[in-house]
Amino acid sequence: MGGTMFNIADNRIYMDDEKGKMIAEVTFPNLDDNTIVIDHTFVDDSLRGQGIAAKLMLEVINYAKSNNKKIKATCSYALKWFEKNRDEYKDLYIG
């Protein structure tokens, strides 16, 4: 698979395989006008170990930055990821 093939639509960033099956996804509904909530992360077993979930996090961060939004998280993966990367994203992540 060449490069990242993420799609973004309606507060969701996802990736489909060549057959059109969704194989990775992160959803982040709006909490309010200034905040999104990462509430779900999914990576298909076929992609495990490739750092795809972390790439999804970075895509959400880019989205938040370009839309002037802060980030909250309820998804357990996102919570752990932000804990590990707290210092780098402390301006953006509000818990």
Secondary structure, 3 states (H helix, E strand, C coil): CCCCCCEECCCEEEEECCCCCEEEEEECCEEECCEEEECEEEECHHHCCCCHHHHHHHHHHHHHHHCCCEEEECCHHHHHHHHHCCCCCCCCECC
